[in-house]
Amino acid sequence: MSDTNPGGGRQTDRWLETGKTNIQVIYVLYLAGFAFAFTPLIGIVMAHINRGKATGWVATHYTYAIRTFWIGLLYSLISAVLAILLVGFLLMIATAVWFVVRCVIGLMAASRDEPIRNPHGWLI
């Protein structure tokens, strides 16, 4: 049997190409970071690589995903510093909830082929 694919690449490589599937993989990698600490790093690299190639509604998702990672990292560092005062532990929980909510919002919007309304926002 021959595998005829007019695109030239394997069908399974589609998740690496800029687009809906790729951005969904990035969001899932971010969420998997709660179990495997290195997966958000893979996600942020994928987002930065594909950001310049994206057009239309997908471009808003790459901006949103990149900002989610870096702002989440900033919030986490602030929480870790404030953990000395015991306030940081509550902020760590709030940061985790914020991170999950942003990823879920991104996944839901991507599944409906919709742009992120405010990709440059700091909150949700």
CNS distance restraints for C-alpha pairs under 8 A (distance, minus, plus):
assign (resid   5 and name CA) (resid   9 and name CA) 6.97 0.50 0.50
assign (resid   5 and name CA) (resid  10 and name CA) 7.07 0.50 0.50
assign (resid   5 and name CA) (resid  11 and name CA) 7.34 0.50 0.50
assign (resid   9 and name CA) (resid  13 and name CA) 6.75 0.50 0.50
assign (resid  10 and name CA) (resid  14 and name CA) 7.60 0.50 0.50
assign (resid  13 and name CA) (resid  17 and name CA) 7.26 0.50 0.50
assign (resid  14 and name CA) (resid  21 and name CA) 7.38 0.50 0.50
assign (resid  14 and name CA) (resid  22 and name CA) 7.75 0.50 0.50
assign (resid  15 and name CA) (resid  21 and name CA) 5.25 0.50 0.50
assign (resid  15 and name CA) (resid  22 and name CA) 4.75 0.50 0.50
assign (resid  15 and name CA) (resid  25 and name CA) 7.12 0.50 0.50
assign (resid  16 and name CA) (resid  22 and name CA) 5.75 0.50 0.50
assign (resid  17 and name CA) (resid  21 and name CA) 7.95 0.50 0.50
assign (resid  17 and name CA) (resid  22 and name CA) 6.20 0.50 0.50
assign (resid  17 and name CA) (resid  50 and name CA) 7.79 0.50 0.50
assign (resid  18 and name CA) (resid  22 and name CA) 5.83 0.50 0.50
assign (resid  18 and name CA) (resid  23 and name CA) 7.57 0.50 0.50
assign (resid  18 and name CA) (resid  50 and name CA) 5.64 0.50 0.50
assign (resid  18 and name CA) (resid  53 and name CA) 6.67 0.50 0.50
assign (resid  18 and name CA) (resid  54 and name CA) 6.12 0.50 0.50
assign (resid  19 and name CA) (resid  23 and name CA) 6.32 0.50 0.50
assign (resid  19 and name CA) (resid  54 and name CA) 7.01 0.50 0.50
assign (resid  19 and name CA) (resid  58 and name CA) 6.15 0.50 0.50
assign (resid  20 and name CA) (resid  24 and name CA) 6.28 0.50 0.50
assign (resid  20 and name CA) (resid  58 and name CA) 6.71 0.50 0.50
assign (resid  20 and name CA) (resid 110 and name CA) 6.19 0.50 0.50
assign (resid  20 and name CA) (resid 111 and name CA) 7.58 0.50 0.50
assign (resid  20 and name CA) (resid 113 and name CA) 7.46 0.50 0.50
assign (resid  21 and name CA) (resid  25 and name CA) 6.24 0.50 0.50
assign (resid  22 and name CA) (resid  26 and name CA) 6.34 0.50 0.50
assign (resid  23 and name CA) (resid  27 and name CA) 6.38 0.50 0.50
assign (resid  23 and name CA) (resid  47 and name CA) 7.53 0.50 0.50
assign (resid  23 and name CA) (resid  58 and name CA) 7.69 0.50 0.50
assign (resid  23 and name CA) (resid  61 and name CA) 6.91 0.50 0.50
assign (resid  23 and name CA) (resid  62 and name CA) 6.96 0.50 0.50
assign (resid  23 and name CA) (resid 110 and name CA) 7.51 0.50 0.50
assign (resid  24 and name CA) (resid  28 and name CA) 6.23 0.50 0.50
assign (resid  24 and name CA) (resid 106 and name CA) 7.96 0.50 0.50
assign (resid  24 and name CA) (resid 107 and name CA) 5.91 0.50 0.50
assign (resid  24 and name CA) (resid 110 and name CA) 6.88 0.50 0.50
assign (resid  25 and name CA) (resid  29 and name CA) 6.07 0.50 0.50
assign (resid  25 and name CA) (resid  43 and name CA) 7.67 0.50 0.50
assign (resid  26 and name CA) (resid  30 and name CA) 6.26 0.50 0.50
assign (resid  26 and name CA) (resid  40 and name CA) 7.85 0.50 0.50
assign (resid  26 and name CA) (resid  43 and name CA) 4.66 0.50 0.50
assign (resid  26 and name CA) (resid  44 and name CA) 7.38 0.50 0.50
assign (resid  26 and name CA) (resid  46 and name CA) 7.08 0.50 0.50
assign (resid  26 and name CA) (resid  47 and name CA) 6.95 0.50 0.50
assign (resid  26 and name CA) (resid  65 and name CA) 7.63 0.50 0.50
assign (resid  27 and name CA) (resid  31 and name CA) 6.37 0.50 0.50
assign (resid  27 and name CA) (resid  43 and name CA) 7.36 0.50 0.50
assign (resid  27 and name CA) (resid  65 and name CA) 7.21 0.50 0.50
assign (resid  27 and name CA) (resid 103 and name CA) 5.54 0.50 0.50
assign (resid  27 and name CA) (resid 104 and name CA) 7.85 0.50 0.50
assign (resid  27 and name CA) (resid 106 and name CA) 7.18 0.50 0.50
assign (resid  27 and name CA) (resid 107 and name CA) 6.60 0.50 0.50
assign (resid  28 and name CA) (resid  32 and name CA) 6.02 0.50 0.50
assign (resid  28 and name CA) (resid 103 and name CA) 7.80 0.50 0.50
assign (resid  29 and name CA) (resid  33 and name CA) 6.40 0.50 0.50
assign (resid  29 and name CA) (resid  39 and name CA) 5.20 0.50 0.50
assign (resid  29 and name CA) (resid  40 and name CA) 5.49 0.50 0.50
assign (resid  29 and name CA) (resid  42 and name CA) 7.27 0.50 0.50
assign (resid  29 and name CA) (resid  43 and name CA) 5.60 0.50 0.50
assign (resid  30 and name CA) (resid  34 and name CA) 7.95 0.50 0.50
assign (resid  30 and name CA) (resid  39 and name CA) 6.38 0.50 0.50
assign (resid  30 and name CA) (resid  40 and name CA) 4.46 0.50 0.50
assign (resid  30 and name CA) (resid  43 and name CA) 6.33 0.50 0.50
assign (resid  30 and name CA) (resid  69 and name CA) 7.92 0.50 0.50
assign (resid  30 and name CA) (resid 103 and name CA) 7.45 0.50 0.50
assign (resid  31 and name CA) (resid  40 and name CA) 7.66 0.50 0.50
assign (resid  31 and name CA) (resid 100 and name CA) 6.75 0.50 0.50
assign (resid  31 and name CA) (resid 103 and name CA) 7.15 0.50 0.50
assign (resid  32 and name CA) (resid  36 and name CA) 5.97 0.50 0.50
assign (resid  32 and name CA) (resid  37 and name CA) 7.83 0.50 0.50
assign (resid  32 and name CA) (resid  39 and name CA) 6.33 0.50 0.50
assign (resid  32 and name CA) (resid  40 and name CA) 7.43 0.50 0.50
assign (resid  33 and name CA) (resid  37 and name CA) 4.71 0.50 0.50
assign (resid  33 and name CA) (resid  38 and name CA) 6.49 0.50 0.50
assign (resid  33 and name CA) (resid  39 and name CA) 5.26 0.50 0.50
assign (resid  33 and name CA) (resid  40 and name CA) 5.48 0.50 0.50
assign (resid  38 and name CA) (resid  42 and name CA) 6.88 0.50 0.50
assign (resid  39 and name CA) (resid  43 and name CA) 6.33 0.50 0.50
assign (resid  40 and name CA) (resid  44 and name CA) 6.10 0.50 0.50
assign (resid  40 and name CA) (resid  69 and name CA) 7.63 0.50 0.50
assign (resid  41 and name CA) (resid  45 and name CA) 6.28 0.50 0.50
assign (resid  42 and name CA) (resid  46 and name CA) 6.24 0.50 0.50
assign (resid  43 and name CA) (resid  47 and name CA) 6.12 0.50 0.50
assign (resid  44 and name CA) (resid  48 and name CA) 6.14 0.50 0.50
assign (resid  44 and name CA) (resid  65 and name CA) 7.66 0.50 0.50
assign (resid  44 and name CA) (resid  66 and name CA) 6.27 0.50 0.50
assign (resid  44 and name CA) (resid  69 and name CA) 6.91 0.50 0.50
assign (resid  45 and name CA) (resid  49 and name CA) 6.13 0.50 0.50
assign (resid  46 and name CA) (resid  50 and name CA) 6.17 0.50 0.50
assign (resid  47 and name CA) (resid  51 and name CA) 5.76 0.50 0.50
assign (resid  47 and name CA) (resid  62 and name CA) 5.75 0.50 0.50
assign (resid  47 and name CA) (resid  65 and name CA) 7.01 0.50 0.50
assign (resid  47 and name CA) (resid  66 and name CA) 6.41 0.50 0.50
assign (resid  48 and name CA) (resid  52 and name CA) 7.69 0.50 0.50
assign (resid  48 and name CA) (resid  62 and name CA) 7.69 0.50 0.50
assign (resid  48 and name CA) (resid  66 and name CA) 7.18 0.50 0.50
assign (resid  50 and name CA) (resid  54 and name CA) 6.38 0.50 0.50
assign (resid  50 and name CA) (resid  62 and name CA) 7.61 0.50 0.50
assign (resid  51 and name CA) (resid  59 and name CA) 6.49 0.50 0.50
assign (resid  51 and name CA) (resid  62 and name CA) 5.54 0.50 0.50
assign (resid  51 and name CA) (resid  63 and name CA) 7.19 0.50 0.50
assign (resid  54 and name CA) (resid  58 and name CA) 6.00 0.50 0.50
assign (resid  54 and name CA) (resid  59 and name CA) 4.84 0.50 0.50
assign (resid  54 and name CA) (resid  62 and name CA) 7.84 0.50 0.50
assign (resid  55 and name CA) (resid  59 and name CA) 5.12 0.50 0.50
assign (resid  56 and name CA) (resid  60 and name CA) 7.52 0.50 0.50
assign (resid  56 and name CA) (resid 115 and name CA) 7.99 0.50 0.50
assign (resid  57 and name CA) (resid  61 and name CA) 7.05 0.50 0.50
assign (resid  57 and name CA) (resid 113 and name CA) 7.35 0.50 0.50
assign (resid  57 and name CA) (resid 114 and name CA) 6.24 0.50 0.50
assign (resid  57 and name CA) (resid 115 and name CA) 4.38 0.50 0.50
assign (resid  57 and name CA) (resid 116 and name CA) 7.45 0.50 0.50
assign (resid  58 and name CA) (resid  62 and name CA) 6.65 0.50 0.50
assign (resid  58 and name CA) (resid 110 and name CA) 7.81 0.50 0.50
assign (resid  58 and name CA) (resid 115 and name CA) 6.57 0.50 0.50
assign (resid  59 and name CA) (resid  63 and name CA) 6.47 0.50 0.50
assign (resid  60 and name CA) (resid  64 and name CA) 6.10 0.50 0.50
assign (resid  60 and name CA) (resid 115 and name CA) 5.86 0.50 0.50
assign (resid  60 and name CA) (resid 116 and name CA) 5.66 0.50 0.50
assign (resid  60 and name CA) (resid 119 and name CA) 5.80 0.50 0.50
assign (resid  61 and name CA) (resid  65 and name CA) 5.92 0.50 0.50
assign (resid  61 and name CA) (resid 106 and name CA) 6.87 0.50 0.50
assign (resid  61 and name CA) (resid 110 and name CA) 7.71 0.50 0.50
assign (resid  61 and name CA) (resid 115 and name CA) 6.68 0.50 0.50
assign (resid  61 and name CA) (resid 116 and name CA) 6.09 0.50 0.50
assign (resid  61 and name CA) (resid 119 and name CA) 7.06 0.50 0.50
assign (resid  62 and name CA) (resid  66 and name CA) 6.06 0.50 0.50
assign (resid  63 and name CA) (resid  67 and name CA) 6.14 0.50 0.50
assign (resid  63 and name CA) (resid 119 and name CA) 5.96 0.50 0.50
assign (resid  63 and name CA) (resid 120 and name CA) 7.21 0.50 0.50
assign (resid  64 and name CA) (resid  68 and name CA) 5.95 0.50 0.50
assign (resid  64 and name CA) (resid 106 and name CA) 7.88 0.50 0.50
assign (resid  64 and name CA) (resid 116 and name CA) 7.25 0.50 0.50
assign (resid  64 and name CA) (resid 119 and name CA) 4.54 0.50 0.50
assign (resid  64 and name CA) (resid 120 and name CA) 6.61 0.50 0.50
assign (resid  65 and name CA) (resid  69 and name CA) 6.35 0.50 0.50
assign (resid  65 and name CA) (resid 103 and name CA) 7.81 0.50 0.50
assign (resid  65 and name CA) (resid 106 and name CA) 7.85 0.50 0.50
assign (resid  66 and name CA) (resid  70 and name CA) 6.41 0.50 0.50
assign (resid  67 and name CA) (resid  71 and name CA) 5.72 0.50 0.50
assign (resid  67 and name CA) (resid  72 and name CA) 7.96 0.50 0.50
assign (resid  67 and name CA) (resid 119 and name CA) 7.86 0.50 0.50
assign (resid  67 and name CA) (resid 120 and name CA) 7.19 0.50 0.50
assign (resid  68 and name CA) (resid  72 and name CA) 5.72 0.50 0.50
assign (resid  68 and name CA) (resid  99 and name CA) 6.96 0.50 0.50
assign (resid  68 and name CA) (resid 102 and name CA) 7.11 0.50 0.50
assign (resid  69 and name CA) (resid  73 and name CA) 6.11 0.50 0.50
assign (resid  70 and name CA) (resid  74 and name CA) 6.22 0.50 0.50
assign (resid  71 and name CA) (resid  75 and name CA) 6.12 0.50 0.50
assign (resid  71 and name CA) (resid 122 and name CA) 7.27 0.50 0.50
assign (resid  72 and name CA) (resid  76 and name CA) 6.02 0.50 0.50
assign (resid  72 and name CA) (resid  95 and name CA) 6.75 0.50 0.50
assign (resid  72 and name CA) (resid  99 and name CA) 6.48 0.50 0.50
assign (resid  73 and name CA) (resid  77 and name CA) 6.19 0.50 0.50
assign (resid  74 and name CA) (resid  78 and name CA) 6.25 0.50 0.50
assign (resid  75 and name CA) (resid  79 and name CA) 6.07 0.50 0.50
assign (resid  75 and name CA) (resid  92 and name CA) 7.90 0.50 0.50
assign (resid  75 and name CA) (resid  95 and name CA) 6.36 0.50 0.50
assign (resid  76 and name CA) (resid  80 and name CA) 6.09 0.50 0.50
assign (resid  76 and name CA) (resid  92 and name CA) 6.31 0.50 0.50
assign (resid  76 and name CA) (resid  95 and name CA) 6.65 0.50 0.50
assign (resid  77 and name CA) (resid  81 and name CA) 6.26 0.50 0.50
assign (resid  78 and name CA) (resid  82 and name CA) 6.17 0.50 0.50
assign (resid  78 and name CA) (resid  88 and name CA) 7.54 0.50 0.50
assign (resid  79 and name CA) (resid  83 and name CA) 5.97 0.50 0.50
assign (resid  79 and name CA) (resid  87 and name CA) 7.76 0.50 0.50
assign (resid  79 and name CA) (resid  88 and name CA) 4.28 0.50 0.50
assign (resid  79 and name CA) (resid  89 and name CA) 6.76 0.50 0.50
assign (resid  79 and name CA) (resid  91 and name CA) 5.43 0.50 0.50
assign (resid  79 and name CA) (resid  92 and name CA) 5.49 0.50 0.50
assign (resid  80 and name CA) (resid  84 and name CA) 7.60 0.50 0.50
assign (resid  80 and name CA) (resid  88 and name CA) 5.94 0.50 0.50
assign (resid  80 and name CA) (resid  89 and name CA) 7.69 0.50 0.50
assign (resid  80 and name CA) (resid  92 and name CA) 7.48 0.50 0.50
assign (resid  81 and name CA) (resid  88 and name CA) 6.96 0.50 0.50
assign (resid  82 and name CA) (resid  86 and name CA) 6.63 0.50 0.50
assign (resid  82 and name CA) (resid  87 and name CA) 5.89 0.50 0.50
assign (resid  82 and name CA) (resid  88 and name CA) 4.30 0.50 0.50
assign (resid  82 and name CA) (resid  89 and name CA) 7.81 0.50 0.50
assign (resid  83 and name CA) (resid  87 and name CA) 5.72 0.50 0.50
assign (resid  83 and name CA) (resid  88 and name CA) 3.77 0.50 0.50
assign (resid  83 and name CA) (resid  89 and name CA) 5.54 0.50 0.50
assign (resid  84 and name CA) (resid  88 and name CA) 7.15 0.50 0.50
assign (resid  86 and name CA) (resid  90 and name CA) 7.80 0.50 0.50
assign (resid  87 and name CA) (resid  91 and name CA) 6.58 0.50 0.50
assign (resid  88 and name CA) (resid  92 and name CA) 5.99 0.50 0.50
assign (resid  89 and name CA) (resid  93 and name CA) 6.55 0.50 0.50
assign (resid  90 and name CA) (resid  94 and name CA) 6.29 0.50 0.50
assign (resid  91 and name CA) (resid  95 and name CA) 5.95 0.50 0.50
assign (resid  92 and name CA) (resid  96 and name CA) 6.18 0.50 0.50
assign (resid  93 and name CA) (resid  97 and name CA) 6.25 0.50 0.50
assign (resid  94 and name CA) (resid  98 and name CA) 6.05 0.50 0.50
assign (resid  95 and name CA) (resid  99 and name CA) 6.03 0.50 0.50
assign (resid  96 and name CA) (resid 100 and name CA) 6.20 0.50 0.50
assign (resid  97 and name CA) (resid 101 and name CA) 6.07 0.50 0.50
assign (resid  98 and name CA) (resid 102 and name CA) 6.21 0.50 0.50
assign (resid  98 and name CA) (resid 123 and name CA) 7.75 0.50 0.50
assign (resid  98 and name CA) (resid 124 and name CA) 7.26 0.50 0.50
assign (resid  99 and name CA) (resid 103 and name CA) 6.28 0.50 0.50
assign (resid 100 and name CA) (resid 104 and name CA) 6.11 0.50 0.50
assign (resid 101 and name CA) (resid 105 and name CA) 6.06 0.50 0.50
assign (resid 101 and name CA) (resid 124 and name CA) 7.38 0.50 0.50
assign (resid 102 and name CA) (resid 106 and name CA) 6.13 0.50 0.50
assign (resid 102 and name CA) (resid 124 and name CA) 6.04 0.50 0.50
assign (resid 103 and name CA) (resid 107 and name CA) 6.10 0.50 0.50
assign (resid 104 and name CA) (resid 108 and name CA) 6.04 0.50 0.50
assign (resid 105 and name CA) (resid 109 and name CA) 6.12 0.50 0.50
assign (resid 106 and name CA) (resid 110 and name CA) 6.01 0.50 0.50
assign (resid 106 and name CA) (resid 116 and name CA) 7.10 0.50 0.50
assign (resid 107 and name CA) (resid 111 and name CA) 6.10 0.50 0.50
assign (resid 108 and name CA) (resid 112 and name CA) 6.47 0.50 0.50
assign (resid 109 and name CA) (resid 113 and name CA) 6.16 0.50 0.50
assign (resid 109 and name CA) (resid 114 and name CA) 5.02 0.50 0.50
assign (resid 109 and name CA) (resid 115 and name CA) 6.53 0.50 0.50
assign (resid 109 and name CA) (resid 116 and name CA) 6.83 0.50 0.50
assign (resid 110 and name CA) (resid 114 and name CA) 5.85 0.50 0.50
assign (resid 110 and name CA) (resid 115 and name CA) 7.30 0.50 0.50
